[in-house]
């Protein structure tokens, strides 16, 4: 028994072992906390600072882009006016006074041209047309503050770069209003007059609104103020900004403010966003202070936790030592107390079961969200086709009406009514192949009125087609593609046939024509666009082929949303009389669309 007492007796051994555990844990904790502090400083704070600065530059670029879009809209508006040939007929008609009948008539006609060009949206203050001498001829609204003469601008126009390169210039009037000025000239370069569009200053201010805790200044190349947010008072002056050769960037000014700038290549205007350093680095400093506070709190908590944890860790050893010291010859059969109140395993199992339940709920929500996303993307793709179809049919009806074919117009309107009812009724639901073929027959009946006996078409019909489900407008776009493109260089009669086969749980649709076929390399381009689009709406807007940016790629991707990898699509030229092409669709009859 003396051996046991020598090895386990006394409090010195227990105290030394506890101190070793404590010091070891403290050392490891300091290493971990030091690594955490390095991580926060170099991998969190620095990237967060760079991200904040990049966001400021992006905001400046965004404001500059919005102004570019606004100026481009005015450029397009002026182009629409120049595209009207009546402008060139009215301007050289003499220097009539606006008070004469000839002058009033010409002014009214020019206002009509401006009205047609502006359309329903008006984001300008006024529009004025001047003659070659810079005198006002007509004004759309006729504000009292409009410049009656353009002579000051014409004297300075030779110094403006965009006047020679782009054909227009931005003119700052003495009243600080901005005008978009373009020369009215024909394709031969002959100048007939000048068009001035008064920019809406409130619209320019709205482009800079919505940026909190920042001041925004827009300056022209002469450092004159175009707009500012908030607006400057009478005593306030525009801050002096550092002249840089870079188009965009960010720097710290003498007042410890961050200045992000972006210069537009189109207008020459520079957008400056001034934000105080405390606001820009606010999130960075918050992370820094929170990290320091968190580390200090963790350090204090860890010391306390390690102290009590080491005591609890050594508790079984103390019990074992106590049992050994009490052993003697009279109680050699005494057993050590190994019971434990530790229930961590039970708690871990309960936590794991709860995790599985939450994971299952997340999977169910994800499946539901995916299902809704597929429906929304299918609807978006279908919405691109319906307006195009309606436009083409209305155009055919207008031609028949101009030719005085009343009966034909009545029949076409009936077919159009049936087609519209088909398109707009329950657009989010799938339809049977029978319904889709019936809609295609309505379309061909409408087109037949235009081509008469030159067009021959045939569509298969069978009750079995009721079991085949498709998205709306899945067949008609291919037939419309034949009408629009296949017969340009082919002599009548023009033939279109839609064949359908159902066999072994599969269905196949073929749309055949005897037209010109596709241009060399066009089939490969279409198939590459279909494989590359991955059924995405965004990609589709840039990768469509045929039928005015909607047709083949659009329709195939809508079918892919429904049938996924169970759809086969192919295009090929057939050798029937040496002409014609075939579009082929093959898919499964399974109803598990998603």
ABEGO torsion letter per residue (X at the ends): XAAAAAAABEAAAAAAAAAAAAAAAAAAAAAAAAAAAAAAAAAAAAAAAAAAAAAAAAAAAAAAAAAAAAAAAAAAAAAAAAABAAAAAAAAAEBBBAABAAAAAAAAAAAAAAAAAAEABBABABBBBBBAAGBBABBAAGBAABBABAAAAAAAAAABAAAAAAGBBBBBBAAGBBBBBBBBBBAAGBBAEBBBBBBBAAAAAAAABGBBGBBBBBBBAAGBBABBOBBBBAABBBBBBBBBABABEBBBBAAGBBBBBBBBAAAGBBBBBBBBAAAAAAAAAAAAAAAAAAAAAAAAAAAAAAAAAAAAAAAAAAAAAAAAAABBAAAAABBBBABBABAAAAAAAAAAAAAAAAAAAAAAAAAAAAAAAAAAAAAAAAAAAAAAAAAAAAAAAAAAAAAGBAAAAAAAAAAAAAAAAAAABGAABBBBAAAAAAAAAAAAAAAAAAAEAABBBBBBBBAAAAABBBBBGAAAAAAAAAAAAAAAABBOBBBBBBBBBBBGGBBBBBBBBABAEBBBGAAAAAAAAAAAAGGBAAAAAAABBEGGGABAAAAAAAAAAAAEAABBBBBBBBABGGBEBBBBBBBBABABAX
